[in-house]
Amino acid sequence: MQGQPRKPCRPRCAPILTSSGIRGSLAGVRVLISLSAFFFTVACGSSNTKEPATPSEAPREKVAEAKEPSGEPKEKAAAESADQKIPTKCASEGDICKMPKKFLDKLCQSTYPNVALVLFSSGTPWTHGYLTRKTEAWNAEGGASMGGYVEFDEEVLLLSSHVPPKGGMQVSGAGGYQAFRWDGSCVTLSSEEVTTKRPPSPKHPRIEWRFIEDGMRDALRKDHAIDDAAIAVKRECKGVSVGDVSKKCVDADNKLVDAIVKYVQSSSDLPEPAKLP
């Protein structure tokens, strides 16, 4: 009816959804719920999962492991260094105190006057022998030899033996010995040519002062007798100590050798030679 006023809208006058509208609304809700669940899962997963190492990190770990020393090269170097030093203990004992074979094999291939001073010095354990007769100096093992003769009562070090061990002080019987002289050379002796019984005044060969290393000379010249004798040799021999020399030169040289032997026999702190077997 025209002209009549419209009644106010009550709550039940709200728009009524059709069945198709309800289905559309529910579908939208499902999509929102699904998307929320997806983003929640991704967010939680990213916070709890550890990221894999990048390709650049793995090689760095391998390189670090490769650079880590195994220890074997150091041990080998230490062993080689030990082999080069002058021994101070017997490698084996029987009739004599024997040095390590590797050291002996090299020792008798050349002459080592500086090594001789250390080996003959006080406190060393090596077996000393003394010549029972004058005999030719030769090295049966094919190494270097000074030649000439080994004098009666000369003192040597017994390096190795070719006789079975036995008691007593006298070295005799079949076989022989490889020995080391004060001049740094090796000599081969038969068992009849050497004894371990010390004579009243053991002899020694000439020690060439010119063959003594600078460091060893400095250590020796701390002894006043050696220093005075070295000055006398320089003065009397004028740089020439062999061949046609004066009697004063010979006497001065003999005094120098005697002073060296006396000092070495009472000393235990000689330096390690630069030239080793």
C-alpha positions in Angstrom: 0.0 0.0 0.0 1.4 3.3 -1.0 1.7 5.9 1.5 2.1 3.6 4.5 5.3 3.9 6.5 7.9 1.0 6.5 8.2 -1.0 9.6 11.6 -0.9 11.4 13.9 -3.9 10.6 14.1 -6.4 13.4 17.1 -8.9 13.9 15.3 -11.6 12.1 15.2 -9.3 9.1 19.0 -9.8 8.6 19.8 -11.2 5.2 19.2 -14.9 5.0 22.1 -17.0 3.3 21.1 -19.4 0.7 22.6 -22.9 0.6 25.0 -22.0 -2.1 26.2 -19.0 -0.2 26.8 -21.2 2.9 28.9 -23.6 0.8 31.0 -20.7 -0.6 31.7 -19.3 2.8 32.7 -22.7 4.2 35.1 -23.3 1.3 36.8 -19.9 2.0 37.2 -20.8 5.6 38.8 -24.1 4.7 41.3 -22.4 2.4 42.2 -19.9 5.2 42.7 -22.8 7.7 44.8 -24.7 5.2 47.1 -21.8 4.4 47.5 -21.0 8.1 48.5 -24.6 8.8 51.0 -24.6 5.9 52.7 -21.4 7.0 52.8 -22.6 10.6 54.4 -25.9 9.6 57.0 -24.1 7.4 57.9 -21.7 10.2 58.3 -24.4 12.8 60.3 -26.6 10.5 62.7 -23.8 9.6 63.4 -23.1 13.2 64.1 -26.7 14.3 66.0 -28.0 11.3 69.8 -27.5 11.1 71.0 -26.0 7.8 73.3 -28.3 5.8 76.9 -27.3 5.6 77.8 -25.3 2.5 80.1 -26.9 0.0 82.9 -24.5 0.9 82.9 -25.6 4.6 83.5 -29.3 4.0 86.7 -28.9 2.0 88.1 -26.7 4.8 87.6 -29.5 7.3 89.4 -32.0 5.1 92.3 -29.6 4.4 92.6 -29.0 8.2 92.8 -32.8 8.7 95.3 -33.2 6.0 97.6 -30.6 7.5 97.5 -32.2 11.0 100.9 -33.9 11.5 100.9 -37.7 12.1 103.9 -37.6 14.3 105.8 -40.3 12.3 108.1 -37.8 10.5 109.1 -36.2 13.8 109.9 -39.6 15.3 111.9 -40.6 12.2 113.8 -37.3 12.3 114.5 -37.8 16.0 115.8 -41.3 15.3 118.1 -40.1 12.5 119.4 -37.3 14.7 120.1 -39.7 17.5 122.0 -42.0 15.1 124.3 -39.1 14.1 125.4 -38.3 17.7 128.4 -39.8 19.4 127.1 -42.8 21.5 127.6 -42.7 25.3 126.3 -46.2 26.2 127.2 -49.7 25.3 125.1 -51.2 22.6 126.1 -54.7 23.9 128.5 -56.0 26.4 130.7 -59.1 26.4 134.4 -59.1 26.5 134.2 -55.4 25.5 131.7 -52.6 25.6 130.6 -52.4 22.0 129.3 -49.3 20.2 126.2 -49.3 17.9 127.0 -51.1 14.7 125.7 -48.3 12.5 128.0 -45.8 14.1 131.0 -48.2 13.9 130.4 -48.9 10.2 130.7 -45.2 9.4 133.5 -44.5 12.0 136.0 -46.8 10.3 135.3 -45.5 6.8 137.3 -42.3 7.4 139.4 -40.5 10.0 137.8 -38.5 12.9 140.4 -36.9 15.1 137.8 -34.7 16.9 135.5 -37.6 17.5 138.5 -39.5 19.0 139.0 -36.8 21.6 135.4 -37.2 22.7 135.5 -41.0 22.8 138.8 -41.0 24.8 137.5 -38.4 27.3 136.9 -39.1 30.9 133.7 -40.9 32.0 133.1 -42.8 28.7 132.4 -46.5 29.0 134.5 -47.9 26.2 137.0 -50.7 26.6 140.6 -49.5 26.5 143.3 -51.7 25.0 147.1 -51.5 24.9 149.5 -52.8 22.3 151.7 -55.7 23.4 154.1 -55.1 20.5 154.8 -52.8 17.6 152.7 -53.7 14.6 151.7 -52.4 11.2 148.7 -50.1 11.2 146.1 -51.4 8.7 142.3 -51.5 8.4 141.1 -55.0 7.4 137.6 -53.6 6.9 138.6 -51.6 4.0 138.2 -48.1 5.4 140.6 -45.3 5.8 143.9 -45.9 7.6 146.7 -43.6 8.7 149.3 -46.2 7.8 152.7 -46.6 9.5 152.9 -48.5 12.8 151.0 -48.8 16.0 153.6 -48.6 18.8 154.2 -50.9 21.7 152.1 -49.8 24.7 150.0 -47.5 22.6 146.5 -46.9 24.0 143.5 -47.7 21.7 139.7 -48.2 22.1 138.4 -51.7 21.3 135.4 -51.3 19.0 134.4 -54.8 18.1 135.8 -58.3 18.7 136.0 -61.4 16.6 136.6 -63.7 19.6 134.1 -65.3 22.0 133.6 -63.4 25.3 135.8 -64.6 28.2 136.9 -63.4 31.6 140.3 -62.1 32.7 142.2 -59.0 31.8 144.5 -60.5 29.1 143.1 -60.6 25.6 144.6 -63.5 23.7 143.7 -66.4 21.5 142.4 -66.7 18.0 140.5 -63.9 16.4 141.0 -60.1 16.6 139.7 -56.7 17.3 138.8 -53.5 15.4 140.3 -50.7 17.4 140.3 -46.9 17.3 143.4 -44.7 17.8 143.9 -41.2 19.3 144.5 -39.8 15.8 141.0 -40.7 14.8 141.8 -43.7 12.6 140.8 -47.4 12.9 143.2 -50.3 13.0 142.7 -54.1 12.9 144.6 -56.0 15.6 145.0 -59.7 16.3 144.1 -60.8 19.8 147.8 -61.4 20.6 148.7 -57.8 19.8 146.5 -56.2 22.4 145.8 -56.5 26.1 143.4 -54.7 28.5 146.1 -54.5 31.2 147.2 -50.9 31.4 151.0 -50.3 31.1 152.8 -47.7 33.4 153.0 -45.1 30.7 150.6 -45.7 27.7 151.7 -44.1 24.4 149.6 -42.4 21.8 150.2 -41.3 18.2 150.7 -37.8 17.1 147.6 -35.6 17.1 147.5 -33.1 14.3 146.6 -29.7 15.8 145.7 -28.4 12.3 143.0 -31.1 12.0 141.3 -30.0 15.2 138.1 -28.0 14.6 137.8 -24.4 15.7 135.2 -25.1 18.3 137.2 -28.0 19.8 140.4 -25.8 19.8 138.6 -23.1 21.7 137.5 -25.7 24.3 141.0 -27.2 24.6 142.7 -23.8 24.9 140.8 -23.0 28.0 143.5 -25.2 29.6 146.5 -23.1 30.2 149.0 -25.9 29.4 147.4 -26.5 26.0 147.2 -22.8 25.3 150.9 -22.2 26.2 151.9 -25.3 24.1 149.9 -24.1 21.1 151.6 -20.7 21.2 155.0 -22.4 21.4 154.3 -24.5 18.4 153.3 -21.5 16.4 156.4 -19.7 17.4 158.9 -22.6 16.9 157.4 -24.3 13.8 156.3 -21.1 11.9 153.3 -22.9 10.4 155.2 -26.0 9.4 155.1 -29.0 11.8 156.1 -31.9 9.6 159.0 -32.6 7.3 162.2 -30.6 7.7 161.6 -28.8 11.0 163.8 -27.8 13.9 164.2 -29.9 17.1 162.6 -27.0 19.0 159.5 -27.4 16.8 159.4 -31.2 17.3 159.7 -30.8 21.1 157.0 -28.1 21.2 154.7 -30.3 19.1 155.2 -33.3 21.4 154.4 -31.1 24.4 151.2 -29.9 22.8 150.1 -33.5 22.1 151.0 -34.6 25.6 149.0 -31.6 27.0 146.0 -32.5 24.9 146.0 -36.2 25.9 146.3 -35.3 29.6 143.5 -32.8 29.5 141.1 -35.0 27.5 141.7 -37.9 29.9 140.4 -35.7 32.8 137.7 -33.9 30.9 134.1 -34.8 30.3 132.7 -31.6 28.8 134.2 -31.5 25.3 131.9 -30.1 22.6 130.2 -32.2 20.0 132.3 -32.2 16.8 130.9 -30.7 13.6 132.1 -33.6 11.5 130.5 -36.9 12.7 130.5 -40.4 11.2 
